[in-house]
Amino acid sequence: MERRKRARRTGDYRPKRDGRVVSAWLAGIAGLVMVAGLVFAVAQHPLVSARSEVGLDVGAAVPALTLGSTTGSRISLSAYKGKKVILFFYEGAGCGPCQEQLVELENTLTWIGSDGGEVLAASTDTPAVSMSLAKQLRLRFPILFDTEGRMGSAFGVFDLAGGMNMGAVDRHSIFVINTRGKVSWKRISLNQMHVPVVDVLSALKSAS
């Protein structure tokens, strides 16, 4: 005690610091910095901030575009007015999850038809690749040749960040179009790369 008093008088006294307290204090500061950085990154990430904003709005009229197809004829969405349509955009023949989604839609085509629905798919693949895939998977519905991404751009799903990183392609998404030619439901699946077909059938049934 006397030594501390002398040290204070001479200016040489340095109080001892508890190492554990200092370590805990530093760890707390580091944790706050990490949390702040994470919050900033999430706020800036386009997939998180814009996820609910992407895709043509529900209630919007579908674009009157005409594209070639695997049926050999040119197809326009306007020709489907009065019918319900399931429109599936996929990333290409080299995308495994996309092929699985195509097969699911093919396997439920009878149920879709019984509810007054039609199925269309669209891809930026070349016509030759789409024709080959349609034959390989024995698809009974058309694949539209969206080679320039015009249809995908009109629906707001062309070249979005995410998916299989296959470049500037239409991203994995499904739209249900009602009999009035308007979007009644949509599901953009950038990460899961799958839309449950039961959800699609339910949305189709609710469309009018």
Disulfide bonds with the S-S distance in Angstrom:
Cys95-Cys98 2.30
